[in-house]
Amino acid sequence: MSLLLLATGLSGCASLPSWFPSSGPDRWQVLRQEKVQPPIPVMDISDEVTRRVQAARKRSTFAEVLPEQASPVYVVGPGDVLQVFVWEAPPAALFGTTVLDPRAGAATTRETSFPEQVVEEDGTLKVPFAGEVPVAGRSPQQIEEEIVQRLTGKANQPQVLVRVTRNVSSNATVVGEVAQSLRMPLTPMGERLLDALATAGGVRQPVDKITIQLSRDGQVLAMPLDTIIQDPRQNIFLQPGDVITALHQPLSFTALGATGRNEEINFEAKGITLAQALGRIGGLQDMRADAKGVFIFRFEDPAAVEAGDKPLPHTPEGKIPVVYRANLKDPRIFLMAQNFPMQDKDVVYVANATVAELQKFMSLLTSSIFSVVNVLAL
């Protein structure tokens, strides 16, 4: 009778005493946080909270920040190696010897090829009778026009061809989780992001586990590789100096408490939702779980947390510790959970129901009483 009275009294408590055996805090202990100062904010997942979290997590895409451009024009830079060819029509002959040019029929032209030259640090190239020609930042065609202009009046009807024999300045660098890190020369054809990865031999990890980071002119952007593959707009043209890094960043969350699986769960670089996370851990344990006590513990971006009157705790990195609660007794939460994004290092904790804790205590108490009775009976 006394056990029955004790069970009845405990079942009406909002929270069991701390000396009860338990695998973690119950729902009321998480919500009240009586011994935590300042208390960690607990927010029920709603449409408004979900939109705020999504807005804070939204990444700028390559296509948004780096608008689509026409195929970039190749320009010469310091360190490139060029070779210059000059043709002039007879009878005047400023350069070279007479050769037969089959494209000109019976006429002859004088052709001269100069030794290969490295573009100087100041961006100039020395051409006989043309002087120091500024070539940095110009295309080969623009350099040809400049040399022709400088030779006009000195050579007879000069024509010039400039050939880039070694490209040093116009490269993109590919590093990270690729088969071979390299510097890829950029050509007038216009190479794109996926061209660089293909040239590097592809990635060494599954596509859905890879994040591509692009560094350009002081900007650093990152996107999941599978998103770039699925959205052709993100496969942008490369520019000289781009650095492409393939990052293998295993994202994961940890499931604890009354869940189907207590373990660390990896997920894809593009992310998953709370609904997917619950599915991957096997849902809740029917005999233990408190469906109103599903919590996500997270260090959140301040932009995702609504500031109130009370000061909020901060980490040294500027993050705010936050607890989100999903009340699975409310059918609407299953729709919201399909949009609520999970983050790397989240902890999903499902509290035990009070009756489950009580059952454990009663089992322990009954076992202890029978042990004492057996000892006294000896």
Secondary structure, DSSP 8 states (H G I E B T S, - for coil): -HHHHHHHHHHT-SS--TTS--SS--HHHHHH-TT-SS---EEE--HHHHHHHHHHH----HHHHS---S-------TT-EEEEEEEE-SS--SSSEEEE-GGGTT-EEEEEE---EE--TTSEEEETTTEEEE-TT--HHHHHHHHHHHHBTTBSS-EEEEEEEE--SSEEEEEESBSS-EEEE--TT--BHHHHHHHTT-BSS-GGGEEEEEEETTEEEEEEHHHHHH-GGGS-B--TT-EEEEEE--EEEEEEESBS--SEEEE-TT--BHHHHHHHTT-B-TTTEEEEEEEEEEEE-GGGS---SS-----TTS-EEEEEEE-TTSTTHHHHTTT-B--TTEEEEEEE-HHHHHHHHHHHHHHHHHHHHHHHH-
